[in-house]
């Protein structure tokens, strides 16, 4: 079922990473990025792939 559209303007933030064998700091950085996005008024969600 279709969902109601949100009013413009639309904003998208895309963060990409190249992961290596040594993952030092990755978890902490990921958690901090999610905190920052959630503080922006009107976020609709956070999606990760990989």
N, C-alpha and C positions, 0 to 999 in steps of 0.2 A: 504494500500500500504506500503511495507517495506521502512524503512528509511536507509540511508547510515550509516554504522558502523563507529565509531570513532576509531582512532588508540590507541593501548595500550600505556602506562599502564592505567588501569582503577582504579578509586578510589571511594569508597563509604563511606559516613559518616552517621552513624545511631545513633540517639539520642532517648532514651526512657525516659518516665517519668511515675510516678505513681501519678495520680492526686487525691487529697483529697477534702473534703468539703471546706476547707480553702485554697483559691487559691492565697494567698499572693505572689506577685512577679512573678507569672507564665507568665503573659502577657509581662512583661518587659524582662524576660529571653528568651522567645520565639522570641521576636523581635530582641534581641541582637544576638542570634544564627543565625538567618537569615542574619543579617548584616555580620557576620563573614564568613558565607558560600559564600555569594555573592562576597566577596573580594578575594576569591581563584580563580586563573586563570582557566577559562574553565568550570565553573559550568554549568550543564545542566538543573537544576531546583531544586525546593524544594517541597516536598510533605508532607502533614500532613494527619493523619487519626484520627478519633475519634470523 
